[in-house]
Amino acid sequence: MASKAILFSYTNYPELNANLEGAGVKMSKDSMLRHGSFTFDLQGISRAASHQIVRHRIASFSQQSQRYVKVTRSYGYLKPPGVPEGLRVPVEIQGNKLDVNFEDVMDLTRQAEEGLVAKGIKAEDSRYLRPNAATTNIVMSMSPRQLIHFFNLRCAPDAQWEIRDLAWSMYAAVRLAAPPVFGPLPAADESDYIKKRVSIVDDLVRKGEDGFSRTPPGELFEMELQPMLELVHPVETFVRRY
C-alpha cells in the first residue's frame, strides 16, 4: 500500500513578511527558519518509521491510537520491498513445521489479536501482538530549522529506506510551498547522493509550480515524484495551496 505525505499547514511567508515590513520589521533568513511552522499529515506509515520520527524531539506529534485499529491482509501493514514476493521461511509451532511468507505472519498476528479479543482480553492488551509493520497515521509539526536537521539526517543514503522516502517526499513539498526558506540541503556539500537528489527535487518543483499556482486555495496539489526520485516504495505527496 502507498503511504501519504501531506503538507497540511505551513507559514505563509510572503504574507508574514509583508505584514512585518508594513510594521517596519524586516525578517532575516535566520528568523524565517526559527519562526515558521510546517505541519505534515503522514498516513499509512509503519510503526517502525513512526518510532524513528518521534525521536526528533523538538517537534509536536499527534499519533493515531492503535487501540481500535485492525490489521488485515488487505489493509493495515506495510511490507518492505526488500522482502521478495513468495519468499517463505521455515518456522516451528508446537512441533509442527511450516513454511510461511510475510503475509502469512501478518495474518497470523491479526488472527491471534482478534482471537484474544474474542476471548475477553482487552483490546489494549491484545494489541501487544501487533507487528512493527502495522501502519499508523501521525501528524508532525516542526520549524524550518528543525526540518532541515531532519532532512540532513533522514535524506542520507544510509537512512532506513522508509523514513528516507518520506523525508525526500516532505523535502519536495516544502521546497514547493516555501522556496525562499528551503534551499539546497547543507548535507549536499558532503554527499554526492544528496546533491544529485536535491537537483532532481529542483526540477520536480519547477515542473509543478504552474499547476500548484492554479490550484484553488485550500485544495491539495499532488506532486509527481516518481520515477525521477527513485523512491523505494510509493509515497503520494500533497501540498495544500494557500
C-alpha positions, 0 to 999 in steps of 0.5 A: 500500500502507498503511504501519504505525505501531506503538507497540511499547514505551513507559514505563509511567508510572503504574507508574514513578511509583508505584514512585518515590513508594513510594521517596519520589521524586516525578517532575516533568513535566520528568523524565517527558519526559527519562526515558521511552522510546517505541519505534515499529515503522514498516513499509512506509515509503519510503526517502525518509521513512526518510532524513528520520527518521534525521536526528533524531539523538538517537534509536536506529534499527534499519533493515531491510537492503535487501540481500535485499529485492525490489521488485515491482509488487505489493509493495515501493514506495510511490507518492505520491498526488500522482502521478495514476493513468495519468499517463505521461511521455515518456522516451528509451532508446537512441533509442527513445521511450516513454511510461511511468507510475510503475509502469512505472519501478518495474518497470523498476528491479526488472527491471534489479536482478534482471537484474544479479543474474542476471548475477553482480553482487552483490546489494549492488551491484545494489541501487544501482538501487533507487528512493527509493520502495522501502519499508523497515521501521525501528524508532525509539526516542526520549524524550518530549522528543525526540518532541515536537521531532519532532512540532513539526517533522514535524506542520507543514503544510509537512512532506513529506506522508509523514513528516507522516502518520506523525508525526500517526499516532505523535502519536495513539498516544502521546497514547493510551498516555501522556496525562499526558506528551503534551499539546497540541503547543507548535507549536499556539500558532503554527499554526492547522493544528496546533491544529485537528489536535491537537483532532481527535487529542483526540477520536480518543483519547477515542473509543478509550480504552474499547476500548484499556482492554479490550484484553488486555495485550500485544495491539495496539489499532488506532486509527481515524484516518481520515477525521477526520485527513485523512491523505494516504495510509493509515497503520494505527496500533497501540498495544500495551496494557500 
